[in-house]
Amino acid sequence: MNTYSNLPEGVEELLYPQSREFELLRRKILDTFHSWGFEYIEPPIIEYLDALLVGNGKDLQLQTFQIVDQLSGKQIGVRADLTSQAVRIDDHTSKDERVRRLCYAGPVVYANPITDSGSRIQHKAGAEIFGSTSREADKEVISLMLETLAIAGIEKPVLLLGHVGVFHELVSALPRYSELSADKKRKLFQAIQRKSRTDIKTLIGTDGEVEEMLVNLPSLMGDVSVISEARKALAKGPRRIHDFLDEIEELANAIAKKNSIDLKICLLYTSDA
């Protein structure tokens, strides 16, 4: 038995010619990021665990390989995400209030596979704009993403637009919000993501208007016309929700004018709560 050919479950190697094709695509994507004014950073594969997981949810923590550093005795994590590292890098290197554009590309490692392929090693590329909360920044990042997908040969992407602020505003308006533990909020968010009305009702009940809006939130998805439906369904919700709906509508119209894509509105859609 040749033990040198064995790899851990969910771990693969990329061989020629696919390996060269992959590297050429990576370079082309990074060159595109650079042409848009984004500066390349190379975050480390490993970091101290407390820095790697700051601001991240429990799901990412469970997906992060954790080891003890023999030099310091501290816990170290193998990165399962690159975005959080970009946030840390911007935070400790930014010397002024200027807008910064950072980009990155590299592998991440998951403790358990999260895709149908069963792979625990994924290669990710991304671009972040720091120091700006403008809608123009949102338009820029989305436009860059669509150009990147075209470079990768994805001809008909489906773009989902949402705003996590809708979820946060509704949860904050719950009469018993102060009694909700962090774990219960996380479970509520996951139940909404799964569109499990039963679980949502179990967690918060159905006694009030806000509870009813949260139960119905998963059904508010479709084309741009669903925004009008959302305005009616969430009419008695916090005022800021309607500001968020205005932002989504403006962004959706701007993107649709310049790109031929399948654009969907999904108010609950976001990667983290």
Residue pairs with C-beta under 8 A, 6 or more apart in sequence:
7 13
8 120
9 118
9 120
10 110
10 112
10 113
10 118
10 119
10 120
10 121
11 119
11 120
11 121
12 119
12 121
14 22
22 123
25 151
25 152
26 105
26 123
26 125
28 151
29 105
29 125
29 148
29 151
29 152
30 40
30 103
30 105
30 125
32 144
32 147
32 148
32 151
33 40
33 103
33 125
33 127
33 144
33 148
34 40
34 103
36 101
36 127
36 140
36 144
37 101
38 101
38 102
38 103
38 127
38 144
39 100
39 101
39 102
39 103
40 102
40 103
40 104
41 86
41 89
41 102
41 103
41 104
42 104
42 106
43 79
43 82
43 85
43 86
43 89
43 104
43 106
44 79
44 85
45 78
45 79
45 106
45 107
46 76
46 77
46 78
46 79
47 76
47 77
47 79
47 85
48 69
48 74
48 75
48 76
48 77
49 64
49 66
49 74
49 75
49 76
49 77
50 75
51 88
52 64
52 77
52 79
52 84
52 85
53 60
53 61
53 64
53 77
53 84
54 84
54 88
55 84
55 87
56 81
56 84
56 272
57 186
57 272
57 273
58 186
59 272
60 80
60 81
60 84
62 111
62 112
63 80
63 110
63 111
63 112
63 114
64 77
64 78
64 79
64 80
64 111
65 77
65 78
65 80
65 109
65 111
66 75
66 76
66 77
67 75
67 76
67 77
67 78
68 74
68 75
68 76
69 75
69 76
78 109
79 85
79 108
79 109
80 108
80 109
80 110
80 111
81 108
82 104
82 106
82 108
82 124
82 126
83 126
83 128
85 104
86 102
86 104
86 126
86 128
87 128
87 130
89 102
90 100
90 102
90 128
90 130
94 100
94 130
94 131
97 131
98 131
99 129
99 130
99 131
99 132
99 137
100 129
100 130
100 131
101 127
101 128
101 129
101 130
102 127
102 128
102 130
103 125
103 126
103 127
103 128
104 124
104 125
104 126
105 123
105 124
105 125
105 126
106 123
106 124
107 121
107 122
107 123
107 124
108 121
108 122
108 123
108 124
109 120
109 121
110 120
110 121
110 122
111 120
112 120
113 119
113 120
115 122
125 148
127 141
127 144
127 145
128 141
129 137
129 140
129 141
135 247
135 250
135 251
138 251
139 251
139 254
139 255
142 159
142 251
142 255
143 255
143 258
143 259
146 157
146 159
146 255
146 259
146 261
149 157
156 261
156 262
157 261
157 262
158 261
158 262
158 263
158 264
159 255
159 261
159 262
159 263
159 264
160 264
160 265
160 266
160 269
161 248
161 251
161 252
161 255
161 263
161 264
161 265
161 266
161 269
162 248
162 265
162 266
162 267
162 268
162 269
162 270
163 244
163 245
163 247
163 248
163 267
163 270
164 270
164 272
164 273
165 240
165 241
165 244
166 217
166 234
166 241
166 244
166 245
166 267
166 268
167 189
167 192
167 217
167 267
167 268
167 270
167 273
168 273
169 237
169 238
169 240
169 241
169 244
170 210
170 213
170 214
170 217
170 234
170 237
170 238
170 241
171 177
171 180
171 185
171 188
171 214
172 238
173 210
173 237
173 238
174 180
174 204
174 208
174 210
174 211
174 214
175 208
175 210
180 188
184 203
185 273
186 273
187 199
187 203
188 200
188 203
188 204
188 214
189 273
191 199
191 200
191 203
192 200
192 214
192 217
192 218
192 268
193 218
193 268
195 218
195 219
197 215
197 218
200 214
200 215
200 218
201 211
201 215
204 211
204 214
205 211
206 212
206 215
209 236
210 237
213 233
213 234
213 236
213 237
216 233
217 267
217 268
218 268
220 226
220 229
220 230
220 233
220 234
220 265
220 266
220 267
220 268
221 264
221 265
221 266
221 267
221 268
221 269
222 229
222 264
222 265
223 263
223 264
223 265
224 249
224 252
224 253
224 256
224 263
224 265
226 265
227 245
227 248
227 249
227 252
227 265
230 245
230 265
230 267
231 242
231 245
234 241
234 242
234 245
248 265
248 267
252 263
252 265
255 261
255 263
256 263
